[in-house]
Amino acid sequence: MVDVVDSATRSRMMSGIRAANTRPELKLRRALHARGLRFRLHDKSLPGRPDIVLPRWRVVIEVRGCFWHRHKNCRLATKPSTRPDFWEAKFRANVERDKRNVGLLRDAGWRVAIVWECELKARDIDAVTNAILTWMQSDEGMLEIPSMPRPVGADSALLS
């Protein structure tokens, strides 16, 4: 399939995609800060430069985009029809890097929470924040927010 825009336009569009300070990340940071948590951002000394680092609790929080990090069974994790080999390799490398970084963080004694973009769109931010705070007080090493039951009508909220 041929791209619907020329290469210069596509390049400009792709350059606008940020790796840090994304809308879902900012939404979660505001909610955590409102709850009194203070954190560091994108710590270069840690594997993968985690989005949110809470050194006092040895906790890192990764806010992942469903498209780029391949959230399983998520409707936002679409696959472009152009250049399928390129995209497959790109997505595979992203997922492998994510697994490697989580393993390195865990080996270094950090607890890791993963929050998916779609979960921040589908849920009340207070529910996500409460789940993170509850997890931080537990002894569990990992948290992945989709483990929470979805509220009724959550699929329609994904459209917003």
Long-range contacts (C-beta under 8 A, 24 or more apart in sequence): 1-81, 1-82, 2-82, 3-82, 20-49, 20-51, 22-63, 22-65, 22-117, 24-63, 24-65, 24-115, 24-117, 24-120, 24-121, 25-51, 25-52, 25-63, 27-120, 27-125, 28-52, 28-61, 28-63, 28-115, 28-120, 28-125, 28-128, 28-129, 31-125, 31-126, 31-128, 31-129, 32-61, 32-129, 32-132, 35-129, 35-133, 46-105, 46-108, 46-110, 47-100, 47-101, 47-104, 47-105, 47-108, 48-97, 48-98, 48-101, 48-102, 48-104, 48-105, 50-105, 50-112, 54-136, 57-111, 57-136, 58-109, 58-110, 58-111, 59-110, 59-111, 59-112, 59-113, 59-136, 60-105, 60-110, 60-111, 60-112, 60-113, 61-112, 61-113, 61-114, 61-115, 61-132, 62-98, 62-102, 62-112, 62-113, 62-114, 62-115, 63-115, 63-117, 63-120, 64-98, 64-114, 64-115, 64-116, 64-117, 65-117, 66-116, 66-117, 66-118, 67-117, 68-94, 69-94, 69-95, 69-98, 69-116, 70-94, 70-95, 71-116, 71-117, 71-118, 71-146, 74-116, 74-118, 75-118, 75-158, 76-117, 76-118, 76-158, 102-142, 106-141, 106-142, 111-136, 111-140, 111-141, 111-142, 111-143, 112-141, 112-142, 112-143, 113-142, 113-143, 113-144, 113-145, 114-142, 114-143, 114-144, 114-145, 115-145, 116-144, 116-145, 116-146, 118-158, 119-145, 119-146, 119-148, 121-157, 121-158, 121-160, 122-150, 122-151, 122-154, 122-155, 122-157, 122-158, 123-148, 123-150, 123-151, 123-154, 123-157, 124-151, 127-151
